[in-house]
Amino acid sequence: MAKESTFNPEHQASNTSSKVVAALERLSEAFRVLLWQEAKQHGISPIQVQILTYLLHYPDRFKTVTHLASHFNMTKATISDAIKSVESKGFLKRKEDIKDSRSHTLILTREGKLIARKIEDFANPIQHSVNTITAEKQAGLLEQLLNMIQDLNRNLVITPQRMCLNCRFYEKKGKLHYCNLVKAFLKAGDLRVDCPEFTMPVAGLSI
């Protein structure tokens, strides 16, 4: 009798949920391979690729060690070490917070922006694959993935993300999604993985 393990092919054959988990693992491997390939080309580490890409696009208020640690589900110590390495390469500089001398905003230098624009395309092969799926199926897939992420948040596997389902303005009305900030129903494809207007619930998940 096949051992009931997600990673046992015999068990997977008759268990759809295990095949889904195994497929997600393969996708995570794809990201890992793409990150390593990009990182090696520029003499940096995979997390440094992610940090540079993050700093290229996020507003200054989120460019701190605390936010980076939460975003990438890593300890502040690990993120700090990676940032020191990126800083030593001349890709970023620290801007002291005038309200809190212990906090710094991480700003990309000119060289940092140049390399960030080169490396941010590492996920393009996966993007191309997603683009082959119809818009309707993409929306359904997004909705299911966000539900999975929220469940992992609740079980403290990963830190709560700044997505619609975790926001104080979000409300589920039957099977429909509703945003109390814009006062409108949202289609599945309108749901955001990372919303600039995200606001932590008064009680419940925190970020």
Secondary structure, 3 states (H helix, E strand, C coil): CCCCCCCCHHHHHCCHHHHHHHHHHHHHHHHHHHHHHHHHHHCCCHHHHHHHHHHHHCCHHHCCHHHHHHHCCCCHHHHHHHHHHHHHCCCEEEEEECCEEEEEEEEECHHHHHHHHHHHHHHHHHHHHHHCCCHHHHHHHHHHHHHHHHHHHHCCCCCCCCCHHHCCCEEEECCEEEECCCCEEECHHHCCCCCCCCCCCCCCCCC
